[in-house]
Amino acid sequence: MSKYDKKRLAWLFDNMTDTKSTIGEQVADSGETIPQIAGRVAFEQLKLTGEDVLLDVGTGTGDKAIAAAHICRQVIGIDISKKSLEQARIRAELENLNNVIFAYGAFEEPCVELELALYGITKILAVYSLHHLPDQLKKESLFTLSNLLHRPGRIVIGDIMFFEEPNKHIEKFNEVYYDGGDTDFPSRVEYLTECLKQAGGTTRVEQIHPLVGVIIADFV
Ligand SMILES: C[S@@+](CC[C@H](N)C(=O)[O-])C[C@H]1O[C@@H](n2cnc3c(N)ncnc32)[C@H](O)[C@@H]1O
């Protein structure tokens, strides 16, 4: 069992040829993997419009940020993996998108390169990224992010999360790409919803799998 180590994580993702949400065995009739379903459902739950400014935290190579840039006014993707950010920028350039920015930033320190409070962020997305942080850091990060969100605003998290005792589902760890505690530190669903409630949100949960769900938090 390892501890949260941001530098090691950044190194691992810098040296990964693909992210978890785009690899792996297909489990659904639709041919999607569980992380892909979590990403799709989370993205749908953003209910994006042309007025929105989206912040995608742990954007990776920018899949969701780029899809969102075709809908939203402005999109900002932040990540701790500089190599992933470079790939995301190249992809945005290939699609001639000039309303998406990719910058270095972490959940716990989102504004390293950009003064995010100036962007009028209305929606925040985190797909398969928040589970890398331990509980207390998740709580602090969700508070920080909720303070960057304009009202009315929405935070959507699609991720590994525990609906019941995880060891009851050990045989399903691979299916959801949970490494059992090396770099992944998923929380109980109740913990995440409580953090969002304490930050001022009203929450709703969609369970996708015994170990994966989507949390939608509205801030008015
Ligand atoms: C599995 S990938 C998911 C990428 C993307 N959200 C997607 O759905 O394709 C997880 C991403 O979270 C990023 N990440 C891990 N810890 C982070 C942190 N503390 N702050 C910001 N990003 C982080 C990793 O660098 C990686 O790009």
The ligand as an ORCA input file, in Angstrom:
! r2SCAN-3c Opt
* xyz 0 1
  C      -7.065      8.116    -15.726
  S      -6.572      9.694    -16.252
  C      -8.128     10.406    -16.741
  C      -7.961     11.503    -17.736
  C      -9.242     12.141    -18.239
  N     -10.004     12.760    -17.179
  C     -10.095     11.174    -19.014
  O     -11.218     10.933    -18.612
  O      -9.627     10.671    -20.042
  C      -6.242     10.512    -14.697
  C      -5.586     11.849    -14.841
  O      -5.596     12.492    -13.560
  C      -4.389     13.212    -13.458
  N      -4.136     13.505    -12.034
  C      -3.731     12.663    -11.073
  N      -3.603     13.312     -9.902
  C      -3.936     14.599    -10.137
  C      -3.974     15.782     -9.327
  N      -3.641     15.751     -8.041
  N      -4.385     16.930     -9.898
  C      -4.712     16.974    -11.222
  N      -4.661     15.905    -12.034
  C      -4.275     14.730    -11.494
  C      -3.363     12.313    -14.115
  O      -2.188     13.015    -14.473
  C      -4.150     11.786    -15.301
  O      -3.964     12.579    -16.437
*
